[in-house]
Amino acid sequence: MLEILNLFNADNLARLGEGLATTLSLALISIVFSLVGGVGLGVVMAFGGKIVRTLCRVYLESVRIIPLLVWLFIVYFGLASVFDLHIEAFVAGVVVFALWGVAEMMDLTRGALTSISKHQSQSAKALGLTALQTTLYILFPQAFLALLPSSVNLFTRMIKTTALISLIGAIDLLKVGQQIIEVHVISMPHASFYVYGLIFVLYFVLCYPLSYLSQRLERKYQHHRG
C-alpha cells in the first residue's frame, strides 16, 4: 500500500495531470479544425463540381489508407529533414489529427447531405431558393440529425488515438505514465499495472460519456426518422 501511495505521490499525479491536459488540448484543437474544415469540405464534396469532388476523394483516401502513425512520422521526421525545420511533437500531432479529422468529418457530412431525398432540393428550387439557401435552410438542418451521432463517435476516436503522439516524443498522458514506470519499475515490479490501470480509468472517464451520448443520439435519430 505504501508503495502505491509513493507511486502516485503529489508530484507524479501533477505530471499525469499535465499529460492529460496535453492529450485534451490536442484532441480539442483537432476537433475544432475537424468541425470547421470537415463540414465545409463535406458540402463541397456533396454538391461541388467533378474535379473538386475528385480532389476531396483523393484526400480522403490518402488519409484513410496510410496509417496515422506513418503520417506522424512523415510530418515530424520527414518534413523536418527535407525542409530543415524543427517541428514540435505537439504541433505535428495537431497537423496530423486535424487532417484526419477533417477528412473523416468531410465524408460524414457528405453522406448525411446526400442521404436526403432529392425531391426536397427540387422543391426548394421550385420555390426560388438558391443552392446556398437550400443547403443552409433545407438540407443541413435535416443532415445535422444524422451527422450528430457519427461526429460524436469520431471525436471519441480522436481522443483515444491521440495516444500515438507519445511515439514521437510528445509528453502526453501515456508518455508521462511510461516515464513514471521507468523510474519505479525496479523498486516496484508491478508499477506498470497500476500506472496503466489509472490511465485506462482516465481514458474511460473521458470517452465513455461521449460513447454513451453517441448511442443515445443514434437511437433518437432512428426514432425520429421512424
TADA-V82353 format. One record per helix or strand of 3 or more residues. SS is the DSSP state (@ for helix, = for strand). FROM is the first residue (numbers start at 1). TO is the last residue. Records with the same first field share a line. If there is no record, write none. Layout:
SS = FROM-TO / FROM-TO
This chain:
@ = 2-7 / 10-47 / 50-65 / 68-83 / 89-114 / 118-126 / 131-168 / 173-184 / 191-225
